[in-house]
Structures are given as structure tokens and as C-alpha cells.
Amino acid sequence: MELKRAKQILSSSADIEVKYQDASVWIDEVMEDGQTAVVHLRGPLEERSQVSIADLQEG
């Protein structure tokens, strides 16, 4: 995923599916470095991870 699209998804009110390593995640924050984002799995677990934006896939 590109940085611009990650920021668009983060600011959108729509429910846009994003996947990280075949798991559906929410983007919580795009980091200032422009290379990573903080995400958490959709569902009851709120464990957050910092991952490369390039490893995120839409849909």
C-alpha cells in the first residue's frame, strides 16, 4: 500500500478492509516516518503492532 492511500483510509469514515499477512486489521496511526503504521486486528483483541505500510493490502 502507498502512504497516501493509508492516510486516506485512516481519515475515512467508511469501513475499508485492510489486510496484513492475510489478517484483517484496522489502521490506528500512520507514523511520522512515512514508512510504518500502527495497526490492530479486527475483533476483540486490541493488541497493536507497528508494521510497514508497504506490507498492508486493501481489500
PDB file of N, H, CA, C and O in Angstrom:
ATOM      1  N   MET A   1       0.852  -1.170   0.000  1.00  0.00           N
ATOM      2  CA  MET A   1       0.000   0.000   0.000  1.00  0.00           C
ATOM      3  C   MET A   1       0.898   1.233   0.000  1.00  0.00           C
ATOM      4  O   MET A   1       2.004   1.213   0.539  1.00  0.00           O
ATOM      5  N   GLU A   2       0.414   2.281  -0.600  1.00  0.00           N
ATOM      6  H   GLU A   2      -0.485   2.297  -1.038  1.00  0.00           H
ATOM      7  CA  GLU A   2       1.152   3.546  -0.615  1.00  0.00           C
ATOM      8  C   GLU A   2       0.755   4.400   0.594  1.00  0.00           C
ATOM      9  O   GLU A   2      -0.347   4.270   1.126  1.00  0.00           O
ATOM     10  N   LEU A   3       1.666   5.266   1.012  1.00  0.00           N
ATOM     11  H   LEU A   3       2.561   5.372   0.580  1.00  0.00           H
ATOM     12  CA  LEU A   3       1.442   6.142   2.160  1.00  0.00           C
ATOM     13  C   LEU A   3       0.171   6.965   1.987  1.00  0.00           C
ATOM     14  O   LEU A   3      -0.632   7.061   2.916  1.00  0.00           O
ATOM     15  N   LYS A   4      -0.023   7.555   0.821  1.00  0.00           N
ATOM     16  H   LYS A   4       0.628   7.478   0.067  1.00  0.00           H
ATOM     17  CA  LYS A   4      -1.193   8.407   0.571  1.00  0.00           C
ATOM     18  C   LYS A   4      -2.495   7.638   0.804  1.00  0.00           C
ATOM     19  O   LYS A   4      -3.433   8.166   1.402  1.00  0.00           O
ATOM     20  N   ARG A   5      -2.551   6.387   0.328  1.00  0.00           N
ATOM     21  H   ARG A   5      -1.790   5.958  -0.158  1.00  0.00           H
ATOM     22  CA  ARG A   5      -3.772   5.591   0.483  1.00  0.00           C
ATOM     23  C   ARG A   5      -3.983   5.214   1.949  1.00  0.00           C
ATOM     24  O   ARG A   5      -5.118   5.215   2.427  1.00  0.00           O
ATOM     25  N   ALA A   6      -2.918   4.895   2.659  1.00  0.00           N
ATOM     26  H   ALA A   6      -1.997   4.895   2.271  1.00  0.00           H
ATOM     27  CA  ALA A   6      -3.043   4.573   4.080  1.00  0.00           C
ATOM     28  C   ALA A   6      -3.628   5.755   4.845  1.00  0.00           C
ATOM     29  O   ALA A   6      -4.483   5.572   5.712  1.00  0.00           O
ATOM     30  N   LYS A   7      -3.176   6.961   4.530  1.00  0.00           N
ATOM     31  H   LYS A   7      -2.482   7.110   3.825  1.00  0.00           H
ATOM     32  CA  LYS A   7      -3.712   8.161   5.184  1.00  0.00           C
ATOM     33  C   LYS A   7      -5.174   8.376   4.821  1.00  0.00           C
ATOM     34  O   LYS A   7      -5.965   8.783   5.672  1.00  0.00           O
ATOM     35  N   GLN A   8      -5.550   8.108   3.562  1.00  0.00           N
ATOM     36  H   GLN A   8      -4.908   7.778   2.871  1.00  0.00           H
ATOM     37  CA  GLN A   8      -6.948   8.257   3.141  1.00  0.00           C
ATOM     38  C   GLN A   8      -7.844   7.291   3.918  1.00  0.00           C
ATOM     39  O   GLN A   8      -8.918   7.669   4.388  1.00  0.00           O
ATOM     40  N   ILE A   9      -7.394   6.048   4.047  1.00  0.00           N
ATOM     41  H   ILE A   9      -6.522   5.742   3.665  1.00  0.00           H
ATOM     42  CA  ILE A   9      -8.179   5.040   4.773  1.00  0.00           C
ATOM     43  C   ILE A   9      -8.309   5.436   6.238  1.00  0.00           C
ATOM     44  O   ILE A   9      -9.389   5.322   6.818  1.00  0.00           O
ATOM     45  N   LEU A  10      -7.228   5.896   6.833  1.00  0.00           N
ATOM     46  H   LEU A  10      -6.351   5.989   6.362  1.00  0.00           H
ATOM     47  CA  LEU A  10      -7.246   6.303   8.241  1.00  0.00           C
ATOM     48  C   LEU A  10      -8.247   7.426   8.488  1.00  0.00           C
ATOM     49  O   LEU A  10      -8.934   7.424   9.510  1.00  0.00           O
ATOM     50  N   SER A  11      -8.341   8.377   7.577  1.00  0.00           N
ATOM     51  H   SER A  11      -7.783   8.379   6.747  1.00  0.00           H
ATOM     52  CA  SER A  11      -9.228   9.525   7.774  1.00  0.00           C
ATOM     53  C   SER A  11     -10.656   9.280   7.283  1.00  0.00           C
ATOM     54  O   SER A  11     -11.534  10.112   7.510  1.00  0.00           O
ATOM     55  N   SER A  12     -10.898   8.163   6.621  1.00  0.00           N
ATOM     56  H   SER A  12     -10.185   7.486   6.436  1.00  0.00           H
ATOM     57  CA  SER A  12     -12.218   7.863   6.076  1.00  0.00           C
ATOM     58  C   SER A  12     -13.166   7.355   7.155  1.00  0.00           C
ATOM     59  O   SER A  12     -12.752   6.663   8.085  1.00  0.00           O
ATOM     60  N   SER A  13     -14.439   7.704   7.020  1.00  0.00           N
ATOM     61  H   SER A  13     -14.776   8.266   6.264  1.00  0.00           H
ATOM     62  CA  SER A  13     -15.456   7.177   7.939  1.00  0.00           C
ATOM     63  C   SER A  13     -15.997   5.839   7.447  1.00  0.00           C
ATOM     64  O   SER A  13     -16.734   5.165   8.165  1.00  0.00           O
ATOM     65  N   ALA A  14     -15.634   5.452   6.227  1.00  0.00           N
ATOM     66  H   ALA A  14     -15.035   5.999   5.643  1.00  0.00           H
ATOM     67  CA  ALA A  14     -16.089   4.184   5.655  1.00  0.00           C
ATOM     68  C   ALA A  14     -15.329   3.014   6.270  1.00  0.00           C
ATOM     69  O   ALA A  14     -14.215   3.177   6.768  1.00  0.00           O
ATOM     70  N   ASP A  15     -15.938   1.840   6.228  1.00  0.00           N
ATOM     71  H   ASP A  15     -16.843   1.708   5.823  1.00  0.00           H
ATOM     72  CA  ASP A  15     -15.308   0.608   6.715  1.00  0.00           C
ATOM     73  C   ASP A  15     -14.549  -0.021   5.545  1.00  0.00           C
ATOM     74  O   ASP A  15     -15.122  -0.771   4.754  1.00  0.00           O
ATOM     75  N   ILE A  16     -13.274   0.287   5.445  1.00  0.00           N
ATOM     76  H   ILE A  16     -12.808   0.896   6.087  1.00  0.00           H
ATOM     77  CA  ILE A  16     -12.446  -0.183   4.339  1.00  0.00           C
ATOM     78  C   ILE A  16     -11.568  -1.317   4.851  1.00  0.00           C
ATOM     79  O   ILE A  16     -10.802  -1.143   5.799  1.00  0.00           O
ATOM     80  N   GLU A  17     -11.687  -2.483   4.212  1.00  0.00           N
ATOM     81  H   GLU A  17     -12.309  -2.624   3.442  1.00  0.00           H
ATOM     82  CA  GLU A  17     -10.921  -3.638   4.672  1.00  0.00           C
ATOM     83  C   GLU A  17      -9.451  -3.497   4.293  1.00  0.00           C
ATOM     84  O   GLU A  17      -9.107  -3.205   3.148  1.00  0.00           O
ATOM     85  N   VAL A  18      -8.597  -3.713   5.290  1.00  0.00           N
ATOM     86  H   VAL A  18      -8.876  -3.951   6.220  1.00  0.00           H
ATOM     87  CA  VAL A  18      -7.148  -3.690   5.097  1.00  0.00           C
ATOM     88  C   VAL A  18      -6.608  -4.993   5.664  1.00  0.00           C
ATOM     89  O   VAL A  18      -7.033  -5.441   6.730  1.00  0.00           O
ATOM     90  N   LYS A  19      -5.673  -5.597   4.948  1.00  0.00           N
ATOM     91  H   LYS A  19      -5.328  -5.233   4.082  1.00  0.00           H
ATOM     92  CA  LYS A  19      -5.087  -6.859   5.407  1.00  0.00           C
ATOM     93  C   LYS A  19      -3.591  -6.710   5.622  1.00  0.00           C
ATOM     94  O   LYS A  19      -2.895  -6.007   4.890  1.00  0.00           O
ATOM     95  N   TYR A  20      -3.122  -7.403   6.661  1.00  0.00           N
ATOM     96  H   TYR A  20      -3.688  -7.975   7.255  1.00  0.00           H
ATOM     97  CA  TYR A  20      -1.692  -7.526   6.942  1.00  0.00           C
ATOM     98  C   TYR A  20      -1.420  -8.999   7.161  1.00  0.00           C
ATOM     99  O   TYR A  20      -1.947  -9.595   8.100  1.00  0.00           O
ATOM    100  N   GLN A  21      -0.607  -9.588   6.310  1.00  0.00           N
ATOM    101  H   GLN A  21      -0.179  -9.103   5.547  1.00  0.00           H
ATOM    102  CA  GLN A  21      -0.294 -11.023   6.374  1.00  0.00           C
ATOM    103  C   GLN A  21      -1.567 -11.859   6.457  1.00  0.00           C
ATOM    104  O   GLN A  21      -1.686 -12.737   7.312  1.00  0.00           O
ATOM    105  N   ASP A  22      -2.517 -11.585   5.566  1.00  0.00           N
ATOM    106  H   ASP A  22      -2.420 -10.872   4.871  1.00  0.00           H
ATOM    107  CA  ASP A  22      -3.791 -12.299   5.447  1.00  0.00           C
ATOM    108  C   ASP A  22      -4.740 -12.113   6.632  1.00  0.00           C
ATOM    109  O   ASP A  22      -5.765 -12.792   6.702  1.00  0.00           O
ATOM    110  N   ALA A  23      -4.424 -11.215   7.557  1.00  0.00           N
ATOM    111  H   ALA A  23      -3.591 -10.664   7.500  1.00  0.00           H
ATOM    112  CA  ALA A  23      -5.319 -10.926   8.680  1.00  0.00           C
ATOM    113  C   ALA A  23      -5.937  -9.548   8.470  1.00  0.00           C
ATOM    114  O   ALA A  23      -5.252  -8.614   8.052  1.00  0.00           O
ATOM    115  N   SER A  24      -7.225  -9.422   8.759  1.00  0.00           N
ATOM    116  H   SER A  24      -7.781 -10.180   9.098  1.00  0.00           H
ATOM    117  CA  SER A  24      -7.931  -8.156   8.617  1.00  0.00           C
ATOM    118  C   SER A  24      -7.578  -7.249   9.798  1.00  0.00           C
ATOM    119  O   SER A  24      -7.710  -7.649  10.955  1.00  0.00           O
ATOM    120  N   VAL A  25      -7.127  -6.023   9.498  1.00  0.00           N
ATOM    121  H   VAL A  25      -7.020  -5.698   8.559  1.00  0.00           H
ATOM    122  CA  VAL A  25      -6.673  -5.098  10.539  1.00  0.00           C
ATOM    123  C   VAL A  25      -7.291  -3.712  10.368  1.00  0.00           C
ATOM    124  O   VAL A  25      -7.788  -3.359   9.298  1.00  0.00           O
ATOM    125  N   TRP A  26      -7.247  -2.943  11.447  1.00  0.00           N
ATOM    126  H   TRP A  26      -6.843  -3.230  12.316  1.00  0.00           H
ATOM    127  CA  TRP A  26      -7.588  -1.521  11.434  1.00  0.00           C
ATOM    128  C   TRP A  26      -6.288  -0.734  11.477  1.00  0.00           C
ATOM    129  O   TRP A  26      -5.355  -1.113  12.184  1.00  0.00           O
ATOM    130  N   ILE A  27      -6.222   0.353  10.729  1.00  0.00           N
ATOM    131  H   ILE A  27      -6.980   0.661  10.155  1.00  0.00           H
ATOM    132  CA  ILE A  27      -5.084   1.261  10.819  1.00  0.00           C
ATOM    133  C   ILE A  27      -5.397   2.268  11.917  1.00  0.00           C
ATOM    134  O   ILE A  27      -6.396   2.983  11.835  1.00  0.00           O
ATOM    135  N   ASP A  28      -4.553   2.331  12.946  1.00  0.00           N
ATOM    136  H   ASP A  28      -3.742   1.750  13.013  1.00  0.00           H
ATOM    137  CA  ASP A  28      -4.749   3.252  14.065  1.00  0.00           C
ATOM    138  C   ASP A  28      -4.006   4.563  13.871  1.00  0.00           C
ATOM    139  O   ASP A  28      -4.469   5.628  14.280  1.00  0.00           O
ATOM    140  N   GLU A  29      -2.841   4.463  13.235  1.00  0.00           N
ATOM    141  H   GLU A  29      -2.465   3.598  12.902  1.00  0.00           H
ATOM    142  CA  GLU A  29      -1.991   5.651  13.118  1.00  0.00           C
ATOM    143  C   GLU A  29      -0.963   5.423  12.022  1.00  0.00           C
ATOM    144  O   GLU A  29      -0.429   4.324  11.874  1.00  0.00           O
ATOM    145  N   VAL A  30      -0.690   6.477  11.254  1.00  0.00           N
ATOM    146  H   VAL A  30      -1.123   7.370  11.374  1.00  0.00           H
ATOM    147  CA  VAL A  30       0.421   6.463  10.311  1.00  0.00           C
ATOM    148  C   VAL A  30       1.559   7.218  10.979  1.00  0.00           C
ATOM    149  O   VAL A  30       1.393   8.371  11.377  1.00  0.00           O
ATOM    150  N   MET A  31       2.701   6.582  11.103  1.00  0.00           N
ATOM    151  H   MET A  31       2.836   5.645  10.780  1.00  0.00           H
ATOM    152  CA  MET A  31       3.828   7.161  11.819  1.00  0.00           C
ATOM    153  C   MET A  31       4.479   8.281  11.011  1.00  0.00           C
ATOM    154  O   MET A  31       4.362   8.326   9.786  1.00  0.00           O
ATOM    155  N   GLU A  32       5.165   9.181  11.711  1.00  0.00           N
ATOM    156  H   GLU A  32       5.261   9.144  12.705  1.00  0.00           H
ATOM    157  CA  GLU A  32       5.787  10.343  11.076  1.00  0.00           C
ATOM    158  C   GLU A  32       6.865   9.966  10.074  1.00  0.00           C
ATOM    159  O   GLU A  32       7.172  10.742   9.170  1.00  0.00           O
ATOM    160  N   ASP A  33       7.445   8.776  10.228  1.00  0.00           N
ATOM    161  H   ASP A  33       7.196   8.145  10.963  1.00  0.00           H
ATOM    162  CA  ASP A  33       8.500   8.364   9.290  1.00  0.00           C
ATOM    163  C   ASP A  33       7.959   8.099   7.890  1.00  0.00           C
ATOM    164  O   ASP A  33       8.730   8.002   6.935  1.00  0.00           O
ATOM    165  N   GLY A  34       6.631   7.979   7.761  1.00  0.00           N
ATOM    166  H   GLY A  34       6.005   8.058   8.536  1.00  0.00           H
ATOM    167  CA  GLY A  34       6.015   7.746   6.458  1.00  0.00           C
ATOM    168  C   GLY A  34       6.220   6.344   5.921  1.00  0.00           C
ATOM    169  O   GLY A  34       5.834   6.052   4.789  1.00  0.00           O
ATOM    170  N   GLN A  35       6.819   5.477   6.714  1.00  0.00           N
ATOM    171  H   GLN A  35       7.132   5.715   7.634  1.00  0.00           H
ATOM    172  CA  GLN A  35       7.106   4.115   6.284  1.00  0.00           C
ATOM    173  C   GLN A  35       6.310   3.056   7.043  1.00  0.00           C
ATOM    174  O   GLN A  35       6.123   1.940   6.559  1.00  0.00           O
ATOM    175  N   THR A  36       5.844   3.421   8.242  1.00  0.00           N
ATOM    176  H   THR A  36       5.996   4.327   8.635  1.00  0.00           H
ATOM    177  CA  THR A  36       5.167   2.447   9.093  1.00  0.00           C
ATOM    178  C   THR A  36       3.828   2.972   9.604  1.00  0.00           C
ATOM    179  O   THR A  36       3.558   4.173   9.604  1.00  0.00           O
ATOM    180  N   ALA A  37       3.002   2.021  10.041  1.00  0.00           N
ATOM    181  H   ALA A  37       3.221   1.045  10.042  1.00  0.00           H
ATOM    182  CA  ALA A  37       1.695   2.348  10.604  1.00  0.00           C
ATOM    183  C   ALA A  37       1.457   1.457  11.814  1.00  0.00           C
ATOM    184  O   ALA A  37       1.984   0.348  11.895  1.00  0.00           O
ATOM    185  N   VAL A  38       0.658   1.952  12.750  1.00  0.00           N
ATOM    186  H   VAL A  38       0.230   2.853  12.684  1.00  0.00           H
ATOM    187  CA  VAL A  38       0.233   1.149  13.894  1.00  0.00           C
ATOM    188  C   VAL A  38      -1.124   0.562  13.525  1.00  0.00           C
ATOM    189  O   VAL A  38      -2.036   1.289  13.129  1.00  0.00           O
ATOM    190  N   VAL A  39      -1.254  -0.760  13.657  1.00  0.00           N
ATOM    191  H   VAL A  39      -0.514  -1.351  13.979  1.00  0.00           H
ATOM    192  CA  VAL A  39      -2.497  -1.458  13.312  1.00  0.00           C
ATOM    193  C   VAL A  39      -2.890  -2.385  14.451  1.00  0.00           C
ATOM    194  O   VAL A  39      -2.069  -2.729  15.301  1.00  0.00           O
ATOM    195  N   HIS A  40      -4.167  -2.788  14.455  1.00  0.00           N
ATOM    196  H   HIS A  40      -4.834  -2.509  13.765  1.00  0.00           H
ATOM    197  CA  HIS A  40      -4.606  -3.858  15.352  1.00  0.00           C
ATOM    198  C   HIS A  40      -5.604  -4.735  14.616  1.00  0.00           C
ATOM    199  O   HIS A  40      -6.287  -4.287  13.695  1.00  0.00           O
ATOM    200  N   LEU A  41      -5.676  -5.992  15.035  1.00  0.00           N
ATOM    201  H   LEU A  41      -5.120  -6.356  15.782  1.00  0.00           H
ATOM    202  CA  LEU A  41      -6.587  -6.948  14.409  1.00  0.00           C
ATOM    203  C   LEU A  41      -8.028  -6.532  14.635  1.00  0.00           C
ATOM    204  O   LEU A  41      -8.372  -6.006  15.694  1.00  0.00           O
ATOM    205  N   ARG A  42      -8.862  -6.768  13.645  1.00  0.00           N
ATOM    206  H   ARG A  42      -8.582  -7.195  12.786  1.00  0.00           H
ATOM    207  CA  ARG A  42     -10.295  -6.554  13.831  1.00  0.00           C
ATOM    208  C   ARG A  42     -10.794  -7.622  14.787  1.00  0.00           C
ATOM    209  O   ARG A  42     -10.433  -8.792  14.655  1.00  0.00           O
ATOM    210  N   GLY A  43     -11.609  -7.238  15.738  1.00  0.00           N
ATOM    211  H   GLY A  43     -11.902  -6.288  15.846  1.00  0.00           H
ATOM    212  CA  GLY A  43     -12.130  -8.205  16.690  1.00  0.00           C
ATOM    213  C   GLY A  43     -11.846  -7.786  18.117  1.00  0.00           C
ATOM    214  O   GLY A  43     -11.486  -6.637  18.376  1.00  0.00           O
ATOM    215  N   PRO A  44     -12.008  -8.726  19.052  1.00  0.00           N
ATOM    216  CA  PRO A  44     -11.914  -8.381  20.473  1.00  0.00           C
ATOM    217  C   PRO A  44     -10.508  -8.038  20.953  1.00  0.00           C
ATOM    218  O   PRO A  44     -10.357  -7.305  21.930  1.00  0.00           O
ATOM    219  N   LEU A  45      -9.483  -8.552  20.289  1.00  0.00           N
ATOM    220  H   LEU A  45      -9.606  -9.148  19.495  1.00  0.00           H
ATOM    221  CA  LEU A  45      -8.119  -8.272  20.735  1.00  0.00           C
ATOM    222  C   LEU A  45      -7.675  -6.906  20.257  1.00  0.00           C
ATOM    223  O   LEU A  45      -7.833  -6.566  19.084  1.00  0.00           O
ATOM    224  N   GLU A  46      -7.126  -6.132  21.160  1.00  0.00           N
ATOM    225  H   GLU A  46      -6.998  -6.408  22.113  1.00  0.00           H
ATOM    226  CA  GLU A  46      -6.711  -4.764  20.826  1.00  0.00           C
ATOM    227  C   GLU A  46      -5.192  -4.619  20.779  1.00  0.00           C
ATOM    228  O   GLU A  46      -4.673  -3.505  20.847  1.00  0.00           O
ATOM    229  N   GLU A  47      -4.479  -5.738  20.663  1.00  0.00           N
ATOM    230  H   GLU A  47      -4.900  -6.643  20.608  1.00  0.00           H
ATOM    231  CA  GLU A  47      -3.022  -5.670  20.616  1.00  0.00           C
ATOM    232  C   GLU A  47      -2.586  -4.932  19.354  1.00  0.00           C
ATOM    233  O   GLU A  47      -2.998  -5.269  18.243  1.00  0.00           O
ATOM    234  N   ARG A  48      -1.747  -3.922  19.551  1.00  0.00           N
ATOM    235  H   ARG A  48      -1.413  -3.649  20.453  1.00  0.00           H
ATOM    236  CA  ARG A  48      -1.309  -3.099  18.431  1.00  0.00           C
ATOM    237  C   ARG A  48       0.106  -3.466  18.008  1.00  0.00           C
ATOM    238  O   ARG A  48       0.933  -3.853  18.833  1.00  0.00           O
ATOM    239  N   SER A  49       0.372  -3.341  16.717  1.00  0.00           N
ATOM    240  H   SER A  49      -0.299  -3.026  16.047  1.00  0.00           H
ATOM    241  CA  SER A  49       1.691  -3.629  16.162  1.00  0.00           C
ATOM    242  C   SER A  49       2.072  -2.523  15.202  1.00  0.00           C
ATOM    243  O   SER A  49       1.213  -1.949  14.532  1.00  0.00           O
ATOM    244  N   GLN A  50       3.356  -2.223  15.136  1.00  0.00           N
ATOM    245  H   GLN A  50       4.053  -2.689  15.681  1.00  0.00           H
ATOM    246  CA  GLN A  50       3.857  -1.270  14.150  1.00  0.00           C
ATOM    247  C   GLN A  50       4.392  -2.069  12.974  1.00  0.00           C
ATOM    248  O   GLN A  50       5.289  -2.897  13.131  1.00  0.00           O
ATOM    249  N   VAL A  51       3.830  -1.813  11.777  1.00  0.00           N
ATOM    250  H   VAL A  51       3.101  -1.140  11.649  1.00  0.00           H
ATOM    251  CA  VAL A  51       4.162  -2.590  10.588  1.00  0.00           C
ATOM    252  C   VAL A  51       4.515  -1.670   9.438  1.00  0.00           C
ATOM    253  O   VAL A  51       4.206  -0.478   9.461  1.00  0.00           O
ATOM    254  N   SER A  52       5.158  -2.226   8.441  1.00  0.00           N
ATOM    255  H   SER A  52       5.408  -3.194   8.421  1.00  0.00           H
ATOM    256  CA  SER A  52       5.493  -1.462   7.247  1.00  0.00           C
ATOM    257  C   SER A  52       4.228  -1.202   6.435  1.00  0.00           C
ATOM    258  O   SER A  52       3.440  -2.121   6.211  1.00  0.00           O
ATOM    259  N   ILE A  53       4.026   0.033   5.993  1.00  0.00           N
ATOM    260  H   ILE A  53       4.667   0.780   6.175  1.00  0.00           H
ATOM    261  CA  ILE A  53       2.872   0.378   5.163  1.00  0.00           C
ATOM    262  C   ILE A  53       2.889  -0.435   3.874  1.00  0.00           C
ATOM    263  O   ILE A  53       1.837  -0.807   3.356  1.00  0.00           O
ATOM    264  N   ALA A  54       4.073  -0.707   3.363  1.00  0.00           N
ATOM    265  H   ALA A  54       4.929  -0.405   3.784  1.00  0.00           H
ATOM    266  CA  ALA A  54       4.217  -1.478   2.116  1.00  0.00           C
ATOM    267  C   ALA A  54       3.644  -2.890   2.262  1.00  0.00           C
ATOM    268  O   ALA A  54       3.270  -3.510   1.266  1.00  0.00           O
ATOM    269  N   ASP A  55       3.571  -3.402   3.497  1.00  0.00           N
ATOM    270  H   ASP A  55       3.874  -2.898   4.306  1.00  0.00           H
ATOM    271  CA  ASP A  55       3.046  -4.761   3.736  1.00  0.00           C
ATOM    272  C   ASP A  55       1.529  -4.802   3.897  1.00  0.00           C
ATOM    273  O   ASP A  55       0.956  -5.885   4.022  1.00  0.00           O
ATOM    274  N   LEU A  56       0.871  -3.647   3.898  1.00  0.00           N
ATOM    275  H   LEU A  56       1.337  -2.768   3.796  1.00  0.00           H
ATOM    276  CA  LEU A  56      -0.585  -3.589   4.009  1.00  0.00           C
ATOM    277  C   LEU A  56      -1.216  -3.709   2.623  1.00  0.00           C
ATOM    278  O   LEU A  56      -0.687  -3.195   1.636  1.00  0.00           O
ATOM    279  N   GLN A  57      -2.360  -4.399   2.570  1.00  0.00           N
ATOM    280  H   GLN A  57      -2.789  -4.816   3.371  1.00  0.00           H
ATOM    281  CA  GLN A  57      -3.085  -4.552   1.313  1.00  0.00           C
ATOM    282  C   GLN A  57      -4.544  -4.178   1.538  1.00  0.00           C
ATOM    283  O   GLN A  57      -5.142  -4.541   2.551  1.00  0.00           O
ATOM    284  N   GLU A  58      -5.103  -3.454   0.588  1.00  0.00           N
ATOM    285  H   GLU A  58      -4.617  -3.159  -0.235  1.00  0.00           H
ATOM    286  CA  GLU A  58      -6.520  -3.094   0.667  1.00  0.00           C
ATOM    287  C   GLU A  58      -7.361  -4.228   0.134  1.00  0.00           C
ATOM    288  O   GLU A  58      -7.026  -4.853  -0.872  1.00  0.00           O
ATOM    289  N   GLY A  59      -8.483  -4.494   0.835  1.00  0.00           N
ATOM    290  H   GLY A  59      -8.756  -3.986   1.653  1.00  0.00           H
ATOM    291  CA  GLY A  59      -9.446  -5.477   0.383  1.00  0.00           C
ATOM    292  C   GLY A  59      -8.968  -6.863   0.577  1.00  0.00           C
ATOM    293  O   GLY A  59      -9.675  -7.813   0.241  1.00  0.00           O
TER     294      GLY A  59
END
